[in-house]
């Protein structure tokens, strides 16, 4: 069954590059009107610049999208950053920033769009977590912790709002071929890639396909985590 998308207005955070840009492009190709939020302008119907960690800014974003495009019927929370550090080298500010952008940003975006979704009795939220939230990774503690917390938030929020017509699910990609992974990243090392059943990185377009499935067809998914990860976690 293909879900009736109603006004088909999507808000995608982190839409200027990588997975976010791929998600925005895929949705647009399917007829969605897309507002793209990032720290720089995105190639979307309504490019917005704001920090997801700023709760007041996110409320303003939701209001502006509603005024200029219509009420948000789909939220996809992609915004984030990545770095590798041993636990002993993660300074408090780095720890706080990782959590405030990933977990705080996801919460802020959800809180900004939920009132209108609940009033309408319909809506879809898709959070972006990570395969590292499922399997962990050396020198990834603060990133994995933040992404793991997103899964907890997703499941709890799904239980909270499902009966009121809002579906909440998560996509947890494996290492993905985006600019977040530097050319010398260990995730690009041929020796690592040979450990993956598919022997390659996930492509942003594949993550976008997973998001699109949850948005348009997966109306029987609630509080679930889909992980396109090339077999990194089976």
C-alpha positions as CSV (number, residue, x, y, z in Angstrom):
1,X,0.0,0.0,0.0
2,X,1.4,3.4,-0.9
3,X,0.7,6.0,1.8
4,X,-1.4,9.1,0.8
5,X,1.2,11.8,1.2
6,X,-1.4,14.6,1.4
7,X,0.4,18.0,0.8
8,X,3.7,16.2,0.2
9,X,5.9,18.8,2.0
10,X,9.2,17.4,3.3
11,X,11.8,19.0,5.6
12,X,15.2,17.5,5.2
13,X,18.0,18.6,7.6
14,X,21.6,18.3,6.4
15,X,20.3,18.7,2.8
16,X,23.3,20.5,1.3
17,X,25.5,17.5,0.7
18,X,25.9,13.8,1.1
19,X,23.0,11.7,2.3
20,X,20.8,14.7,2.9
21,X,21.3,16.0,-0.6
22,X,20.5,12.5,-2.0
23,X,17.4,12.2,0.1
24,X,16.2,15.7,-1.0
25,X,16.8,14.9,-4.6
26,X,15.0,11.5,-4.4
27,X,12.0,13.1,-2.8
28,X,11.9,15.9,-5.3
29,X,12.0,13.4,-8.1
30,X,8.9,11.7,-6.6
31,X,7.0,15.0,-6.5
32,X,7.6,16.1,-3.0
33,X,8.2,19.8,-2.3
34,X,11.3,19.9,-0.2
35,X,12.6,22.4,2.3
36,X,16.3,21.8,2.8
37,X,18.0,22.9,6.0
38,X,21.8,23.1,6.5
39,X,24.5,25.4,7.6
40,X,24.7,26.5,3.9
41,X,22.1,26.7,1.2
42,X,20.9,23.5,-0.4
43,X,19.5,22.9,-3.9
44,X,15.9,22.5,-2.8
45,X,12.5,24.3,-3.2
46,X,13.1,26.2,0.0
47,X,16.8,26.4,1.1
48,X,17.1,27.3,4.8
49,X,20.2,28.1,6.8
50,X,20.2,27.3,10.5
51,X,21.8,25.2,13.2
52,X,19.7,22.2,14.2
53,X,21.2,22.4,17.7
54,X,19.3,25.8,18.2
55,X,15.9,24.9,19.4
56,X,14.4,28.3,18.7
57,X,15.8,28.4,15.2
58,X,14.2,25.1,14.5
59,X,10.8,26.4,15.6
60,X,11.3,29.3,13.2
61,X,12.2,26.9,10.4
62,X,9.0,24.9,10.9
63,X,6.9,28.1,10.9
64,X,8.6,29.4,7.7
65,X,8.1,26.1,5.9
66,X,4.5,26.1,6.8
67,X,4.0,29.6,5.6
68,X,5.9,29.3,2.3
69,X,5.3,25.6,1.3
70,X,2.7,24.2,3.7
71,X,2.7,22.1,6.8
72,X,5.5,19.6,7.0
73,X,4.2,16.1,6.4
74,X,7.6,14.4,6.3
75,X,10.7,15.1,8.4
76,X,14.0,13.5,7.6
77,X,16.8,14.3,10.1
78,X,20.1,13.9,8.4
79,X,22.2,16.8,9.8
80,X,25.3,15.7,11.6
81,X,29.1,15.5,11.5
82,X,31.7,12.7,12.1
83,X,35.1,12.4,13.6
84,X,37.2,9.6,15.1
85,X,39.0,10.1,18.4
86,X,40.1,7.8,21.2
87,X,37.9,8.2,24.3
88,X,40.7,9.8,26.3
89,X,41.0,12.5,23.6
90,X,37.4,13.5,23.4
91,X,37.3,16.9,25.1
92,X,34.1,17.9,26.8
93,X,33.2,20.5,24.2
94,X,33.6,17.9,21.4
95,X,31.4,15.5,23.4
96,X,28.7,18.1,23.9
97,X,28.7,19.3,20.3
98,X,28.4,15.7,19.0
99,X,25.4,15.1,21.2
100,X,23.8,18.6,20.7
101,X,24.0,18.3,16.9
102,X,22.9,14.6,16.5
103,X,20.6,13.9,19.4
104,X,19.7,17.5,20.2
105,X,19.2,18.4,16.6
106,X,17.0,15.4,16.0
107,X,14.9,16.2,19.1
108,X,14.7,19.9,18.1
109,X,13.5,19.1,14.6
110,X,10.9,16.6,15.8
111,X,9.6,19.0,18.4
112,X,9.3,21.8,15.8
113,X,7.1,19.8,13.4
114,X,5.2,17.5,15.7
115,X,2.5,19.9,16.9
116,X,1.2,20.5,13.4
117,X,1.5,16.8,12.5
118,X,-0.5,15.8,15.6
119,X,-3.1,18.4,15.0
120,X,-3.5,17.1,11.4
121,X,-3.5,13.5,12.7
122,X,-0.9,12.4,10.2
123,X,2.8,12.7,9.5
124,X,6.0,10.8,9.0
125,X,9.4,11.2,10.8
126,X,12.5,9.4,9.7
127,X,15.6,9.9,11.8
128,X,19.1,9.0,10.5
129,X,21.2,7.0,12.9
130,X,24.2,4.8,12.0
131,X,25.4,1.2,11.8
132,X,27.9,2.2,14.5
133,X,24.9,2.7,16.9
134,X,24.2,-1.0,16.3
135,X,27.7,-2.5,16.3
136,X,30.0,0.2,17.8
137,X,33.4,1.1,16.5
138,X,36.9,1.8,17.8
139,X,37.5,5.5,18.3
140,X,33.9,6.3,17.5
141,X,32.5,6.5,21.1
142,X,30.9,9.9,21.0
143,X,29.5,9.5,17.5
144,X,28.2,6.0,18.2
145,X,26.7,7.2,21.5
146,X,24.9,10.1,19.9
147,X,23.6,7.9,17.1
148,X,22.6,5.2,19.5
149,X,20.6,7.8,21.5
150,X,18.8,8.7,18.3
151,X,17.5,5.1,18.1
152,X,16.3,5.3,21.6
153,X,14.6,8.6,20.9
154,X,13.0,7.2,17.7
155,X,11.5,4.1,19.4
156,X,10.2,6.2,22.3
157,X,8.7,8.8,20.1
158,X,7.1,6.2,17.9
159,X,5.4,4.7,20.9
160,X,4.2,8.2,22.0
161,X,2.6,9.4,18.7
162,X,1.7,6.4,16.6
163,X,-1.9,6.3,17.9
164,X,-2.3,9.9,16.8
165,X,-1.3,9.2,13.2
166,X,2.4,10.0,13.1
167,X,4.9,7.3,12.2
168,X,8.5,7.5,13.4
169,X,11.2,5.2,12.2
170,X,15.0,5.3,11.7
171,X,17.6,4.5,9.0
172,X,21.0,3.5,10.2
173,X,23.4,3.5,7.3
174,X,26.8,1.8,7.2
175,X,29.9,3.6,6.0
176,X,28.6,5.7,3.2
177,X,30.5,7.2,0.2
178,X,30.1,10.9,1.2
179,X,32.5,13.8,1.9
180,X,32.2,13.0,5.6
181,X,34.6,10.1,5.0
182,X,38.0,11.6,4.2
183,X,40.1,10.0,1.5
184,X,42.3,8.5,4.2
185,X,39.4,7.3,6.3
186,X,39.9,3.7,7.6
187,X,36.4,3.0,6.2
188,X,37.8,3.5,2.7
189,X,40.7,1.1,3.3
190,X,40.5,-1.8,0.8
191,X,41.3,-4.2,3.6
192,X,38.2,-3.0,5.5
193,X,36.0,-3.1,2.4
194,X,37.0,-6.7,1.9
195,X,35.4,-7.6,5.3
196,X,32.0,-6.4,4.1
197,X,29.8,-9.0,2.3
198,X,29.2,-6.5,-0.5
199,X,32.8,-5.4,-0.6
200,X,32.0,-1.7,-0.9
201,X,30.7,1.4,0.8
202,X,27.0,2.2,0.9
203,X,26.0,4.8,-1.7
204,X,24.0,8.0,-0.6
205,X,21.4,7.1,-3.2
206,X,20.8,3.7,-1.5
207,X,20.2,5.4,1.8
208,X,17.8,7.8,0.0
209,X,15.9,4.8,-1.5
210,X,15.5,3.4,2.0
211,X,14.1,6.7,3.3
212,X,11.7,6.9,0.3
213,X,10.5,3.4,1.1
214,X,9.7,4.3,4.7
215,X,8.1,7.6,3.6
216,X,5.9,6.3,0.8
217,X,5.3,2.5,1.2
218,X,6.4,1.4,4.6
219,X,3.2,2.5,6.4
220,X,3.4,-0.8,8.4
221,X,6.7,0.2,10.0
222,X,6.6,1.9,13.4
223,X,9.6,2.4,15.7
224,X,11.8,0.3,13.5
225,X,15.4,0.6,12.3
226,X,16.4,-0.2,8.7
227,X,20.1,-0.5,8.2
228,X,21.5,-0.3,4.6
229,X,25.1,-1.2,5.6
230,X,26.6,-3.5,2.9
231,X,26.5,-6.3,5.4
232,X,28.6,-4.6,8.1
233,X,26.0,-5.7,10.7
234,X,24.0,-8.8,9.9
